[in-house]
Amino acid sequence: MNKAIEYLVVGSGIAGLSFATLMAKKGKRVCVVEAHEFPGGFGHTFEMANKYKFNAQLHYVWNCGEGDTVNRILKKLDLDKTVTFERYDPNGFDHMYMPGYHVKIPSSSQELVQRFSELFPNHKDPIQQFVKTVNHVAEGLSHMSSPIKAKAVFSNFKNISIALSYLKYTLQEVFDKFKLPLPAQTLFASQWPDFLLPPDQLSFYAWVMLFTGYQRGAYYPTQHFEHVMDSMVNVIQENGGSICYNHEVDTFLTKGKQVLGVSGKNLVSGDSFEITGETVICNIDPKKAAQMIGWEKFSNSIQKKLDYEYSPSNYMAYVAVKDLDLPKYGFGKWNVFHTGHQDINTAFYDMYNHNDYSNPSFAITTPSQLTKHRGDCPPGWQIVEFLTVANYSYWRKLKDRDEHQYKKEKMNILWSIIDQVEQHYIPDFRKHMVFKMTGSPTTNERYCWCPEGNSYGSNMTPKNIGIGRLTHKSSLKNFYFCNASSGYAGFAGTFWTGAALYQRLSGDSIYD
Ligand SMILES: Cc1cc2nc3c(=O)[nH]c(=O)nc-3n(C[C@H](O)[C@H](O)[C@H](O)COP(=O)(O)OP(=O)(O)OC[C@H]3O[C@@H](n4cnc5c(N)ncnc54)[C@H](O)[C@@H]3O)c2cc1C
């Protein structure tokens, strides 16, 4: 038992690491307790066949340019010179493909309007109005994050009032309002795997933040995501802090409405452990933590905020290819988003509700095109990752019922995706494949410890995004939430979430 710990951080996800590194750098005694053998939560990296390194979930990130949130935090940690990022192609960071149409999403909004107007010449005005509104809302939202400054509200009144008027909108409702043609909607919404939600459920705010965030700059870490996480762990350790891997917490130690620490089991040795801290920071899912602590201990208003539904889960395929000239087939400093449907809502529900992957919609990421650093596989080999949605309850039941069938169906989805890849992008892709592995919702649950295999924490519907969202406040003494569901999801969002709590508890600023 270590009574000297000032900040006990439960979970080494990005928000937990962001908080813990900043506090350790500030000279505080920090201990991070992590169930997995690797740091990073959804952002952890694992190695296969002693050759290939795959990031569990992360593909590309935003807010990493000079002066952006991630860069400011890295500067504060003296990591900005070693943890660097490569920018995606500003002329087309995401390439969207659907039957009959193809568009590259550029950083410039003017160019974006131009490209969509060329594709849909009869809808120039609504396209222009839609993009204009997106930019107003993005600007408004940037001034609405706490703490709200009266001067900023006054000088940005127009943008803020436009943003507020879309508080409850889904992306689909905004498409409908502007009467965008269906293929234009599909192209705009092709980044749906970044939310694991279709337009008719997705919060317009969430879409605007991500879409414009990537427009400002989409990035990939120069030395891959593993280097980012390891560098942060080093900061903790170099500053006297510790990180305990394979430590699964099963109990929060409480006294009345105060959280004193945690206990659980070392998953390698089987030994039990108990660790206390003056302040406990909860990086694990807040709802799961509240269930462990006792729902009734939380105030009514926090209970209400904790009552969110989880975001859908996902399917990942981790592939290595050999001797494949990806640029020859149209791959480069961008992601490829493929949908075989005219309508993303239909594409999503076919897969999510009916487990029908006969015409899948998915994202393709190729790290070797994003950085020259070959730390993820030997020369001549390249990593290719595929991402789409998957239904947790279907996969959970299947795995429990019939492990063999579970493995077969997982592989069938990959073959269905590869069929599309060979038909539309790389005719002999299979010939180059030297390694393949797939991950289902139960894989997420097992290796990311996320309830129901959820992808982004609380679901990014209008109900969960915006006013009334859970924050770091837990209503318990010395106990704070610090993860995607109590801040913002994504690499940049969770970096920000950890830093915001650091600022709140230390009185320091990442802007100094
Ligand atoms: C498929 C997919 C693709 C994504 N792609 C991107 C992307 O391209 N770009 C982007 O910006 N974001 C992406 N994200 C989102 C991003 O990965 C997450 O929002 C972010 O990593 C969440 O971080 P977090 O700090 O909230 O915690 P988490 O990552 O949830 O970490 C929580 C940590 O707590 C640990 N833990 C849980 N329970 C216990 C316990 N009982 N005891 C001890 N430890 C425990 C877990 O092991 C984990 O390490 C993606 C997510 C998914 C699922």
The ligand as an ORCA input file, in Angstrom:
! r2SCAN-3c Opt
* xyz 0 1
  C     -12.149      1.422    -34.059
  C     -11.735      2.723    -33.496
  C     -11.049      3.599    -34.301
  C     -10.639      4.815    -33.782
  N      -9.936      5.645    -34.595
  C      -9.529      6.829    -34.137
  C      -8.754      7.674    -34.969
  O      -8.406      7.325    -36.093
  N      -8.414      8.893    -34.488
  C      -8.781      9.315    -33.249
  O      -8.448     10.444    -32.892
  N      -9.496      8.503    -32.426
  C      -9.869      7.272    -32.833
  N     -10.567      6.441    -32.011
  C     -10.999      6.925    -30.677
  C      -9.901      6.918    -29.638
  O      -9.140      5.748    -29.779
  C     -10.521      6.967    -28.235
  O     -11.494      7.981    -28.149
  C      -9.483      7.222    -27.148
  O      -8.328      6.446    -27.348
  C     -10.118      6.912    -25.789
  O      -9.197      7.184    -24.760
  P      -9.622      7.205    -23.246
  O      -8.561      7.950    -22.509
  O     -11.017      7.660    -23.096
  O      -9.568      5.738    -22.671
  P      -9.512      4.250    -23.154
  O      -8.768      4.117    -24.405
  O     -10.870      3.673    -23.044
  O      -8.598      3.640    -22.012
  C      -9.065      3.205    -20.782
  C      -7.950      2.396    -20.136
  O      -8.433      1.876    -18.903
  C      -8.013      0.527    -18.786
  N      -8.953     -0.175    -17.910
  C     -10.270     -0.369    -18.126
  N     -10.801     -1.079    -17.122
  C      -9.814     -1.297    -16.248
  C      -9.736     -1.967    -14.998
  N     -10.800     -2.547    -14.450
  N      -8.542     -2.006    -14.351
  C      -7.446     -1.405    -14.881
  N      -7.456     -0.775    -16.062
  C      -8.623     -0.719    -16.736
  C      -8.057     -0.003    -20.210
  O      -7.267     -1.147    -20.369
  C      -7.534      1.199    -20.982
  O      -6.133      1.185    -21.104
  C     -10.947      5.180    -32.446
  C     -11.618      4.273    -31.626
  C     -11.991      3.050    -32.136
  C     -12.665      2.053    -31.249
*
